[in-house]
Amino acid sequence: MEEIRFTIENMHCANSAQEIEESLQDLDGVEKIAVNFSTGLAILRYDQKLLEISKVQDIIDSLGYRARFDEGVETKEMNGSSALLIRAIVGVVLCSPFVILMILNVLGFKFDLSGESQAIIATIVQFGVGYSFYIETFKGIKKGFIGMDALVSMGTSAAYGFSLWALYHDLSQFYYFETSSVLISLILLGRYIETKSKNKAKSEMTALLKLQPSEATIKREDEFVRLPIEQVKVHDIAIIKPGEIIPVDGLVAKGSSSIDESMLTGESLPVKKEVGSKVFAGTINQEGSLEIDVKLLKTSTALGKIIKLVEKASASKAPVQKLVDKISSIFVPSVLSISVVTFILWLTISENFEKAIINAVSVLVISCPCALGLATPIVIVVAVSKAARIGILVKSAEAFQKVTQLTKLVIDKTGTVTQGNIEIKKVVASNPEDFISKVKALASRSNHPVSKALVSYSNQETTKELPVDNFHALSGLGVEADISGEKYYMGSTQFMRERHIDLSSVEVQLDKENDSTVILANSKTAEGFFCFFDPVKPTSAEAFEQLSKMKIETYLISGDRSKTVAAVAKELKLSGAQGEVQPKDKASFVQNLKSSKDVIGMVGDGINDAPAIACADVGFALGSGADVAMESASIGLMKPDISLLVDAIKLSRITKSKIIQNLSFAFVYNIIGIPIAAFGFLTPLVAGLAMSLSSLCVVTNAILLKRKKIR
């Protein structure tokens, strides 16, 4: 399956996105299509063997929209906003005589335009400035899809047509040319303001995209050449001066400096980089000059992956949005029915055709499916973009909504709750020198954090090197190899028991230790063990305290000794703990916590913990900016710090609150506004103003999320 991202222009309301989705969803080869009206971004997952992308473009074009496969969301400043402004200004200028005369009449001055003059102005505005309403209505009717444009065109046409009828019968008291003209101008102006507000709402995403430099300085032989990023190749040497944004992912080949990686991890403190250190695109070089061996470019970089995830999450739909889509699909037909009923009842009761038509028009104009359609997606766009800026990667809106329902969290210990800086405290062995030499030989072949600490410790104690053959590492348990022709094992107590190693020589001393331990044994018996300590992070205690206040139960899980894990859990006042758990058994632990009323989250490094993360209702993967995009996780945390998990939960709850506020406003607005208009308490002009403001209100409320402090 192939996945592509593209932008769609000329969408005027939320129903447009739904229309495109429904038209493409049933095509052979389409697995999934998601269109976000608020950003204009579409994500299509399809089978290239069954579907050509040109067919997708043809269908979208036939619906009256324009698909652009050559541009990303960063280039789409909601195309057509300038044209909207021009049309709105032309409409306002043409309507100015109507407005001036209304003001003069209120002040007691009696001036009038002839009916013919009013008709000429209204005709130009109706079919010139407001032409798009008719075009979109006609296209929608052809496809069996009726949206906001239909309500506007029908409402203004009714006022305009009634005024023409009055002009023909010389009934000047029934002219409503100014109503239809001012309404069209007002709605266009409202759409322009709404468009600019939506662009502001997605500015967090745009800011992410702008972190990608478009050029890089490349060393070619003895010259420095400034090249577009598309022309840079893997293994080129990029020159990064102090203060410059790094354009690629790579390794430091020469020089040293401190790098501001806050855009990637949310961490404000600069990170020291030396030869061999990884650097990432979008981060800022501070004081030193660097030469970077290019490893990854553009969309393959850590930043590129983050941008893809943010775009994908922005285009995805929260479960509540699916319900709103169903309501929106019947909203416009319902409003049309209410308008017709309003007209018939007023005409029957009052026998006043003028009153009947004006109230029916007011019903059409005040209703606003756009406010309903925008309520959820515009908040999701702001939220997931804001999350990425503070080091939280949301993979889907559905997952983000589930975070708000979390009741229990299972958290891996090492490197998550603890610092991951292993300190060797003690060696217990009958022959310490020989013991350390063997430990060094085995540890030097492993990349595990404990092994690295052992190598550092052993290098200070001995220079002896022993030959190692047939080395094997068993994830979460230990290592085994031949040293000088004899089989040796190094790992946990459980690892030793599985290999039927006699532990009687060290059992008494092991029971006395509270710290973590690793045993070294030959093929028959244990030769000794060492104790190590991994300090709890300073931020962990406060983070767990906040999780407790959120009424979330927390459980610590680890392959470490049960005694050690229980001690850490007690120190942090957690709900429970489980030690000596193998990676394959972590998923079972998560599964056993599940119940019909609980939503379970799993927090781990995304590698050994992948099965448990996948098993949880919501999986959190912790890691560096380069490896957070793990398939098994729902949420990526770009630094191994539980405080970032707390931020993710807080932001998800704030986001849910904003969505509820927007939907409540949109529903209440329509539930109250439509009856008020139907009962004759609103003029079409007031109704038009209220309709424009309703969409603007939900967008503005979403923008306020950007300013909300998480900590």
MIROVO-318765 format. One line per 2 residues: number of its first residue (from 1); their letters; for each residue x, y, z of C-alpha. Coordinates in steps of 0.1 Angstrom, whole numbers, plus 5000, padded with zeros to 4 digits. Layout:
<recs>
NUM) a) X,Y,Z  ...
</recs>
This chain:
<recs>
1) me) 5000,5000,5000  5012,5035,4991
3) ei) 5004,5066,5012  5005,5101,4997
5) rf) 4997,5135,5011  4982,5163,4990
7) ti) 4963,5196,4993  4928,5203,4981
9) en) 4917,5239,4972  4883,5255,4969
11) mh) 4867,5237,4999  4841,5262,5013
13) ca) 4826,5242,5041  4831,5211,5062
15) ns) 4806,5192,5040  4831,5196,5011
17) aq) 4856,5174,5029  4829,5148,5036
19) ei) 4818,5149,4999  4854,5142,4987
21) ee) 4858,5114,5012  4826,5097,5002
23) sl) 4834,5100,4965  4869,5084,4968
25) qd) 4862,5058,4996  4845,5033,4973
27) ld) 4871,5034,4945  4889,5001,4939
29) gv) 4923,5002,4956  4914,5029,4982
31) ek) 4921,5016,5017  4916,5049,5035
33) ia) 4911,5086,5027  4911,5114,5052
35) vn) 4904,5150,5043  4908,5179,5068
37) fs) 4887,5209,5059  4905,5232,5083
39) tg) 4939,5226,5068  4930,5215,5032
41) la) 4953,5184,5037  4943,5150,5024
43) il) 4960,5117,5031  4953,5088,5008
45) ry) 4963,5052,5014  4958,5031,4982
47) dq) 4970,5001,4961  4990,5014,4931
49) kl) 4982,4983,4911  4945,4990,4913
51) le) 4943,5027,4912  4961,5055,4893
53) is) 4965,5088,4911  4953,5106,4880
55) kv) 4918,5091,4885  4918,5105,4920
57) qd) 4926,5140,4907  4899,5137,4880
59) ii) 4873,5128,4905  4882,5157,4929
61) ds) 4883,5181,4899  4849,5169,4887
63) lg) 4835,5178,4922  4847,5214,4917
65) yr) 4878,5213,4938  4914,5212,4929
67) ar) 4939,5186,4941  4976,5196,4943
69) fd) 5000,5167,4945  5031,5189,4940
71) eg) 5027,5209,4972  5027,5203,5009
73) ve) 5005,5219,5035  5033,5245,5041
75) tk) 5026,5261,5007  4989,5263,5011
77) em) 4979,5294,5029  4943,5285,5023
79) ng) 4944,5293,4986  4918,5317,4974
81) ss) 4919,5340,5005  4930,5370,4984
83) al) 4903,5364,4958  4878,5362,4987
85) li) 4890,5395,5000  4887,5412,4966
87) ra) 4852,5399,4961  4842,5410,4996
89) iv) 4856,5445,4990  4838,5448,4957
91) gv) 4806,5437,4973  4810,5462,5002
93) vl) 4817,5490,4977  4787,5482,4956
95) cs) 4765,5479,4987  4777,5511,5002
97) pf) 4748,5532,4987  4723,5508,5004
99) vi) 4741,5511,5037  4745,5550,5035
101) lm) 4708,5553,5026  4698,5531,5056
103) il) 4719,5553,5079  4704,5585,5065
105) nv) 4669,5572,5069  4675,5563,5105
107) lg) 4688,5598,5111  4656,5612,5096
109) fk) 4668,5621,5061  4646,5607,5033
111) fd) 4667,5597,5003  4659,5568,4980
113) ls) 4675,5550,4951  4652,5541,4922
115) ge) 4641,5505,4921  4659,5501,4888
117) sq) 4692,5513,4903  4688,5490,4933
119) ai) 4681,5461,4910  4712,5468,4888
121) ia) 4735,5469,4919  4719,5438,4935
123) ti) 4721,5419,4902  4759,5426,4899
125) vq) 4764,5415,4935  4741,5385,4933
127) fg) 4756,5369,4902  4789,5387,4899
129) vg) 4803,5389,4934  4783,5359,4946
131) ys) 4787,5336,4916  4806,5310,4935
133) fy) 4776,5302,4957  4756,5292,4926
135) ie) 4784,5272,4910  4790,5252,4942
137) tf) 4753,5247,4947  4749,5234,4912
139) kg) 4779,5210,4915  4766,5197,4948
141) ik) 4731,5190,4935  4746,5171,4906
143) kg) 4764,5149,4930  4735,5147,4954
145) fi) 4754,5167,4980  4740,5200,4995
147) gm) 4761,5222,5016  4764,5257,5031
149) da) 4766,5273,4996  4731,5260,4988
151) lv) 4717,5277,5019  4733,5310,5010
153) sm) 4723,5309,4973  4687,5299,4981
155) gt) 4683,5324,5009  4697,5354,4989
157) sa) 4680,5343,4957  4646,5343,4975
159) ay) 4652,5379,4988  4665,5390,4954
161) gf) 4637,5372,4934  4610,5386,4957
163) sl) 4624,5421,4952  4623,5417,4914
165) wa) 4586,5406,4917  4579,5437,4938
167) ly) 4597,5459,4912  4577,5445,4884
169) hd) 4545,5452,4903  4557,5487,4914
171) ls) 4556,5478,4951  4586,5497,4965
173) qf) 4578,5489,5001  4587,5453,4994
175) yy) 4622,5459,4980  4648,5437,4997
177) fe) 4676,5442,4972  4699,5455,5000
179) ts) 4692,5424,5020  4705,5399,4994
181) sv) 4734,5422,4984  4747,5430,5019
183) li) 4742,5393,5029  4765,5381,5001
185) sl) 4792,5407,5009  4789,5400,5046
187) il) 4792,5362,5042  4822,5366,5019
189) lg) 4839,5389,5043  4832,5365,5071
191) ry) 4847,5336,5051  4878,5356,5045
193) ie) 4882,5364,5082  4875,5327,5090
195) tk) 4902,5316,5064  4928,5339,5080
197) sk) 4919,5326,5114  4922,5290,5103
199) nk) 4957,5298,5089  4965,5313,5123
201) ak) 4952,5282,5140  4975,5259,5120
203) se) 5005,5282,5124  5020,5257,5149
205) mt) 5022,5232,5121  5035,5258,5097
207) al) 5062,5267,5122  5073,5230,5123
209) lk) 5076,5230,5085  5096,5262,5084
211) lq) 5122,5245,5107  5133,5225,5076
213) ps) 5161,5246,5059  5158,5247,5021
215) ea) 5195,5249,5015  5228,5235,5029
217) ti) 5265,5244,5026  5283,5214,5012
219) kr) 5320,5207,5011  5330,5197,4976
221) ed) 5368,5190,4974  5383,5222,4988
223) ef) 5353,5244,4981  5321,5253,5000
225) vr) 5290,5252,4978  5255,5264,4988
227) lp) 5230,5239,4974  5192,5233,4975
229) ie) 5185,5205,5000  5171,5184,4971
231) qv) 5207,5183,4956  5224,5172,4988
233) kv) 5234,5135,4988  5240,5109,5016
235) hd) 5277,5111,5028  5281,5146,5016
237) ia) 5299,5168,5042  5277,5197,5054
239) ii) 5293,5227,5070  5273,5242,5099
241) kp) 5283,5276,5113  5274,5289,5147
243) ge) 5238,5300,5149  5227,5280,5118
245) ii) 5199,5255,5116  5211,5220,5108
247) pv) 5196,5210,5075  5201,5172,5076
249) dg) 5204,5142,5100  5240,5129,5103
251) lv) 5271,5123,5124  5296,5149,5135
253) ak) 5327,5143,5114  5347,5172,5127
255) gs) 5344,5198,5154  5324,5201,5186
257) ss) 5295,5223,5197  5263,5225,5218
259) id) 5230,5220,5199  5196,5234,5208
261) es) 5173,5204,5203  5143,5219,5220
263) ml) 5122,5218,5188  5128,5180,5187
265) tg) 5126,5170,5223  5111,5200,5242
267) es) 5143,5200,5263  5155,5236,5268
269) lp) 5191,5227,5278  5216,5225,5249
271) vk) 5232,5191,5241  5269,5187,5238
273) ke) 5280,5172,5204  5315,5158,5195
275) vg) 5329,5137,5167  5306,5107,5162
277) sk) 5276,5123,5179  5242,5123,5161
279) vf) 5227,5156,5150  5192,5162,5136
281) ag) 5177,5185,5110  5159,5216,5124
283) ti) 5181,5218,5155  5202,5249,5161
285) nq) 5240,5249,5163  5252,5273,5190
287) eg) 5288,5282,5195  5311,5258,5174
289) sl) 5316,5251,5137  5307,5215,5127
291) ei) 5312,5193,5097  5284,5168,5094
293) dv) 5285,5135,5075  5250,5134,5059
295) kl) 5230,5103,5067  5193,5113,5061
297) lk) 5176,5139,5040  5143,5158,5039
299) ts) 5113,5136,5047  5136,5107,5060
301) ta) 5150,5129,5088  5137,5129,5124
303) lg) 5120,5162,5117  5106,5150,5084
305) ki) 5091,5120,5102  5076,5143,5129
307) ik) 5060,5165,5102  5045,5135,5085
309) lv) 5030,5123,5118  5016,5157,5126
311) ek) 5000,5159,5092  4986,5124,5095
313) as) 4972,5131,5130  4957,5164,5118
315) as) 4939,5147,5090  4926,5119,5112
317) ka) 4892,5120,5128  4884,5116,5165
319) pv) 4854,5093,5172  4833,5123,5181
321) qk) 4839,5138,5146  4824,5107,5129
323) lv) 4791,5114,5148  4793,5151,5139
325) dk) 4798,5141,5102  4766,5121,5103
327) is) 4747,5150,5118  4762,5174,5093
329) si) 4750,5152,5064  4714,5156,5074
331) fv) 4718,5192,5087  4713,5211,5054
333) ps) 4682,5191,5042  4667,5196,5077
335) vl) 4673,5233,5075  4657,5235,5040
337) si) 4627,5216,5054  4624,5240,5084
339) sv) 4626,5270,5060  4598,5256,5038
341) vt) 4576,5249,5068  4584,5285,5082
343) fi) 4573,5300,5049  4541,5279,5047
345) lw) 4531,5286,5083  4537,5324,5082
347) lt) 4519,5326,5048  4489,5306,5062
349) is) 4487,5324,5096  4496,5360,5087
351) en) 4486,5359,5050  4517,5381,5046
353) fe) 4539,5369,5017  4566,5394,5025
355) ka) 4569,5383,5062  4568,5346,5052
357) ii) 4596,5349,5026  4618,5371,5049
359) na) 4615,5347,5078  4622,5317,5056
361) vs) 4653,5335,5043  4664,5342,5079
363) vl) 4662,5305,5087  4684,5296,5057
365) vi) 4709,5322,5065  4714,5318,5102
367) sc) 4720,5281,5101  4757,5272,5101
369) pc) 4769,5236,5094  4804,5251,5091
371) al) 4806,5258,5128  4797,5221,5134
373) gl) 4821,5208,5108  4850,5230,5121
375) at) 4844,5224,5158  4865,5193,5161
377) pi) 4892,5193,5133  4904,5228,5139
379) vi) 4911,5220,5176  4929,5187,5166
381) vv) 4951,5207,5142  4961,5231,5169
383) av) 4965,5204,5196  4987,5179,5177
385) sk) 5009,5207,5163  5013,5222,5198
387) aa) 5021,5187,5211  5049,5182,5186
389) ri) 5064,5216,5195  5068,5204,5232
391) gi) 5081,5169,5223  5049,5149,5220
393) lv) 5040,5131,5188  5003,5122,5184
395) ks) 4998,5095,5157  4960,5098,5155
397) ae) 4931,5119,5168  4914,5087,5180
399) af) 4944,5078,5202  4946,5114,5216
401) qk) 4909,5111,5226  4916,5077,5243
403) vt) 4943,5094,5264  4916,5114,5282
405) ql) 4900,5081,5293  4931,5065,5309
407) tk) 4925,5049,5342  4956,5028,5346
409) lv) 4992,5032,5334  5019,5005,5332
411) id) 5054,5020,5332  5087,5004,5324
413) kt) 5113,5013,5350  5148,5016,5335
415) gt) 5155,5048,5317  5119,5059,5321
417) vt) 5114,5063,5358  5151,5060,5365
419) qg) 5180,5080,5350  5195,5051,5330
421) ni) 5229,5062,5344  5241,5029,5359
423) ei) 5264,5031,5389  5283,5000,5399
425) kk) 5283,4998,5437  5298,4965,5447
427) vv) 5314,4933,5435  5309,4900,5454
429) as) 5333,4873,5442  5359,4849,5457
431) np) 5384,4860,5431  5375,4897,5422
433) ed) 5403,4902,5396  5394,4871,5376
435) fi) 5357,4878,5380  5360,4914,5367
437) sk) 5381,4902,5337  5354,4878,5326
439) vk) 5326,4904,5332  5346,4928,5310
441) al) 5350,4902,5283  5312,4896,5281
443) as) 5300,4932,5287  5322,4946,5259
445) rs) 5302,4927,5233  5268,4940,5245
447) nh) 5251,4974,5240  5229,4971,5270
449) pv) 5232,5002,5294  5243,4979,5323
451) sk) 5270,4963,5301  5283,4998,5291
453) al) 5285,5007,5328  5303,4974,5335
455) vs) 5329,4980,5308  5336,5015,5321
457) ys) 5340,5001,5357  5361,4971,5345
459) nq) 5385,4993,5325  5394,5011,5358
461) et) 5401,4978,5375  5419,4956,5349
463) tk) 5436,4958,5316  5434,4921,5310
465) el) 5417,4910,5277  5401,4875,5274
467) pv) 5392,4858,5241  5354,4855,5235
469) dn) 5336,4832,5210  5300,4823,5202
471) fh) 5286,4854,5219  5247,4857,5222
473) al) 5226,4883,5238  5191,4873,5250
475) sg) 5168,4904,5253  5158,4912,5289
477) lg) 5177,4882,5304  5214,4883,5298
479) ve) 5243,4871,5276  5262,4839,5270
481) ad) 5295,4831,5253  5327,4810,5254
483) is) 5356,4825,5273  5389,4807,5267
485) ge) 5369,4777,5255  5346,4775,5286
487) ky) 5309,4784,5286  5299,4815,5307
489) ym) 5266,4832,5315  5259,4867,5327
491) gs) 5225,4880,5336  5195,4879,5360
493) tq) 5186,4853,5386  5159,4840,5364
495) fm) 5183,4837,5335  5205,4815,5357
497) re) 5177,4793,5369  5165,4787,5333
499) rh) 5200,4774,5326  5200,4752,5358
501) id) 5229,4771,5373  5237,4763,5410
503) ls) 5233,4796,5429  5239,4782,5464
505) sv) 5273,4799,5466  5258,4834,5463
507) ev) 5222,4830,5476  5228,4843,5511
509) ql) 5246,4874,5499  5220,4880,5472
511) dk) 5191,4880,5497  5208,4908,5517
513) en) 5210,4931,5487  5183,4957,5479
515) ds) 5201,4970,5448  5199,4955,5413
517) tv) 5222,4925,5407  5238,4907,5378
519) il) 5253,4872,5382  5283,4857,5364
521) an) 5284,4819,5362  5302,4791,5344
523) sk) 5283,4762,5330  5276,4748,5365
525) ta) 5278,4773,5393  5278,4811,5400
527) eg) 5312,4827,5404  5299,4859,5419
529) ff) 5277,4890,5412  5279,4927,5412
531) cf) 5254,4953,5425  5244,4984,5406
533) fd) 5221,5013,5412  5200,5034,5388
535) pv) 5189,5066,5405  5153,5078,5402
537) kp) 5150,5109,5380  5143,5141,5400
539) ts) 5112,5147,5379  5096,5113,5385
541) ae) 5082,5119,5420  5064,5150,5410
543) af) 5051,5134,5378  5036,5104,5397
545) eq) 5021,5127,5422  5003,5145,5394
547) ls) 4991,5112,5378  4977,5103,5412
549) km) 4958,5136,5414  4944,5128,5379
551) ki) 4930,5095,5394  4952,5073,5373
553) et) 4966,5042,5389  5003,5035,5381
555) yl) 5021,5002,5380  5059,4998,5377
557) is) 5072,4969,5356  5107,4957,5350
559) gd) 5130,4927,5343  5149,4939,5374
561) rs) 5148,4921,5407  5113,4922,5423
563) kt) 5128,4935,5455  5145,4965,5437
565) va) 5113,4972,5417  5091,4971,5448
567) av) 5115,4995,5466  5113,5021,5437
569) ak) 5075,5017,5435  5072,5023,5473
571) el) 5095,5054,5471  5072,5068,5444
573) kl) 5040,5057,5460  5027,5037,5430
575) sg) 4997,5015,5429  5017,4983,5423
577) aq) 5049,4968,5409  5061,4937,5392
579) ge) 5098,4926,5388  5116,4899,5370
581) vq) 5093,4902,5340  5106,4891,5306
583) pk) 5097,4913,5276  5073,4886,5263
585) dk) 5054,4886,5296  5049,4924,5298
587) as) 5020,4921,5274  5003,4895,5296
589) fv) 5007,4919,5326  4990,4947,5306
591) qn) 4962,4923,5294  4955,4911,5330
593) lk) 4949,4947,5341  4922,4952,5314
595) ss) 4886,4953,5322  4854,4967,5307
597) kd) 4856,4999,5327  4894,5005,5325
599) vi) 4915,5021,5297  4951,5009,5300
601) gm) 4982,5028,5289  5017,5013,5285
603) vg) 5048,5034,5287  5081,5020,5274
605) dg) 5111,5024,5251  5092,5009,5222
607) in) 5117,4981,5214  5117,4954,5242
609) da) 5083,4968,5253  5067,4968,5218
611) pa) 5043,4938,5225  5031,4954,5257
613) ia) 5027,4988,5240  5007,4972,5212
615) ca) 4985,4953,5237  4976,4985,5256
617) dv) 4946,5007,5247  4971,5036,5244
619) gf) 5008,5030,5239  5034,5056,5248
621) al) 5069,5051,5233  5098,5071,5248
623) gs) 5130,5078,5230  5151,5103,5212
625) ga) 5139,5125,5184  5153,5100,5159
627) dv) 5134,5069,5170  5101,5080,5185
629) am) 5081,5070,5154  5076,5034,5165
631) es) 5049,5014,5149  5035,4999,5181
633) as) 5029,5032,5199  4999,5056,5197
635) ig) 5019,5085,5213  5056,5092,5209
637) lm) 5074,5111,5237  5107,5125,5224
639) kp) 5126,5124,5256  5125,5096,5283
641) di) 5109,5117,5310  5076,5109,5327
643) sl) 5068,5146,5331  5063,5146,5293
645) lv) 5037,5119,5297  5019,5141,5322
647) da) 5020,5169,5297  5005,5146,5270
649) ik) 4976,5136,5293  4970,5173,5303
651) ls) 4970,5185,5267  4946,5157,5257
653) ri) 4922,5167,5284  4924,5204,5275
655) tk) 4918,5194,5238  4888,5174,5248
657) sk) 4874,5203,5267  4879,5226,5237
659) ii) 4861,5202,5214  4832,5200,5239
661) qn) 4831,5238,5241  4830,5241,5203
663) ls) 4805,5215,5197  4783,5228,5225
665) fa) 4784,5263,5211  4777,5250,5175
667) fv) 4747,5229,5186  4733,5256,5210
669) yn) 4738,5283,5184  4717,5264,5158
671) ii) 4692,5250,5182  4684,5285,5195
673) gi) 4691,5306,5163  4670,5286,5139
675) pi) 4638,5288,5160  4643,5325,5167
677) aa) 4646,5332,5129  4616,5310,5122
679) fg) 4595,5329,5147  4604,5362,5130
681) fl) 4626,5378,5156  4656,5382,5132
683) tp) 4661,5400,5099  4682,5382,5073
685) lv) 4710,5408,5078  4713,5400,5115
687) ag) 4710,5363,5107  4739,5366,5082
689) la) 4761,5384,5107  4754,5357,5134
691) ms) 4762,5329,5109  4796,5344,5100
693) ls) 4804,5350,5137  4795,5314,5147
695) sl) 4823,5299,5125  4847,5326,5137
697) cv) 4839,5318,5173  4849,5281,5171
699) vt) 4881,5289,5152  4890,5316,5178
701) na) 4884,5292,5206  4907,5267,5190
703) il) 4934,5293,5186  4933,5300,5224
705) lk) 4946,5265,5229  4979,5277,5215
707) rk) 4983,5300,5245  4973,5275,5271
709) ki) 5001,5266,5295  5005,5229,5301
711) r) 5029,5232,5330
</recs>
